[in-house]
Amino acid sequence: MSTKEKIQEEAQVDTKEQHLNEIVVYNDDVNTFDHVIDTLIYACDHSPEQAEQCAILVHYKGQCTVKTGVYDDLEPRCTMLLDAGLSAEIV
């Protein structure tokens, strides 16, 4: 096995072993659809359409995974959601 092949194989293993977390937003009776949509656009870099779809899922299903990634990326985003008054957690 060449050095290049070994490096590629190690990179694939590193990528597979990286644990991904999710930010889940929960329904509440306080926040408006517009506020949830605007906050998802701001905190999670959603498109308006994506944010609207997530807001609808939160409303009708009680929760929605709004972002998936490594913990270090999700933590500040979840903090922004919480600071905006949304109910969210990293799972």
C-alpha positions in Angstrom: 0.0 0.0 0.0 1.4 3.4 -1.0 1.8 6.3 1.4 -1.0 8.2 -0.5 -3.4 5.2 -0.1 -2.6 5.0 3.7 -3.3 8.7 4.2 -6.6 8.4 2.3 -7.6 5.4 4.4 -6.7 7.1 7.6 -8.8 10.2 6.6 -11.8 7.9 5.8 -11.5 6.3 9.3 -11.2 9.6 11.0 -14.3 10.9 9.2 -16.3 7.7 10.1 -15.4 7.9 13.8 -16.4 11.5 14.2 -19.6 11.5 16.3 -22.4 13.8 15.1 -24.9 15.4 17.4 -28.2 17.1 16.7 -29.9 20.3 17.8 -33.6 19.5 18.6 -36.1 22.4 18.9 -39.2 21.8 20.9 -42.7 23.3 20.6 -43.9 25.9 23.0 -46.9 28.2 23.4 -44.8 31.4 23.5 -42.9 31.9 20.3 -44.5 32.9 17.0 -43.8 31.2 13.7 -42.0 34.3 12.4 -39.7 34.4 15.5 -38.8 30.7 15.2 -38.2 31.1 11.4 -36.0 34.2 11.8 -34.1 32.6 14.6 -33.4 29.4 12.6 -32.2 31.5 9.7 -29.9 33.4 12.0 -28.6 30.7 14.3 -28.6 27.6 12.0 -28.0 29.3 8.6 -31.2 27.9 7.3 -32.8 29.1 4.1 -36.2 30.7 4.7 -37.9 27.7 3.2 -36.0 25.3 5.4 -36.7 27.4 8.5 -40.4 27.5 7.7 -40.5 23.7 7.2 -38.8 23.1 10.6 -41.1 25.6 12.3 -44.1 23.7 10.9 -42.7 20.3 12.1 -42.0 21.8 15.5 -45.6 23.0 15.7 -47.3 19.8 14.5 -44.9 17.1 15.7 -43.7 18.8 18.9 -40.0 18.8 17.9 -37.7 18.9 15.0 -34.0 18.3 14.5 -32.8 21.6 13.0 -29.0 21.0 12.7 -26.7 18.0 12.7 -22.9 18.3 13.2 -20.0 18.1 15.6 -20.7 19.4 19.1 -18.2 22.3 18.9 -20.2 23.7 15.9 -23.6 23.1 17.5 -23.0 24.5 20.9 -22.9 28.2 20.0 -25.8 27.7 17.7 -27.9 26.1 20.4 -26.9 28.9 22.8 -28.3 31.4 20.2 -31.5 29.5 20.0 -31.8 29.4 23.8 -30.9 33.1 24.1 -33.7 33.9 21.6 -36.2 32.1 23.9 -36.6 28.8 22.0 -36.6 25.5 23.7 -33.7 23.5 22.3 -31.0 21.0 23.3 -28.1 19.1 21.8 -28.6 15.4 21.7 
